[in-house]
Amino acid sequence: MSLSQHAQQICDILATLYPQAHCELEFSTPFQLLIATILSAQSTDAQVNKLTRRLFAKYPTVEAMAELSVEELEEQIKGVGLFRNKAKHIAATCQLLLSEYGGEVPKTREELMQLPGVGRKTANVVLANAFGIPAFAVDTHVLRVSKRLGLAQGSTPDQVEAEITALLPAGQWIDAHHRLIWHGRRICHARNPRCGECPLAPHCPSAKTEGEEHDE
Ligand code: SF4
């Protein structure tokens, strides 16, 4: 079986396991998703959602959030990790959105990555989930699960993104991203993957039998 056939087989099984997989960050506009994604670095989606429910109720738009000083933003987001840096980035991003983009979130990766606090992963999340533009974001779950399943060999998110996007048609990137994350959160955990109950086990080169342990 070729690597692309293997990848398709994995994607088909993931589709039956998680037909409803979606972004678990809560948002109602591209701007809110951008802010939520900046906040999500080294924090769980649940922590971010708890915080943004309150934040977006008070400051739902770029215009409203741009009124806040860095110190006021710190006060609003101090429930998440790295909040001082994130406050600086969000304040600067709001100013840039207003001055350069008329208050809109840009729709290209290059423009998004010019915004403070926005790296390639965040840009891909925004492209895919705010605009439906094919992009494949690689977070810690996607990296780990893709490698265990033999879909990628690279050790960095950029390498894994390049491998997976070469393997799958663009129309599958967004769903594959969500489904790999859901599988990583629910079954293929970093420390104790539940291989014994994983429907992908017959196709997974890293499947372990009971008693064996993964290195990560
Ligand atoms: S068999 Fe184990 S290592 Fe492979 S995808 Fe399933 S849980 Fe992860």
Residues whose N, C-alpha, C, O or C-beta is under 5 A from the ligand:
A	BS01	SF4	R148 I187 C188 P193 R194 C195 C198 L200 A201 C204 S206 A207 K208
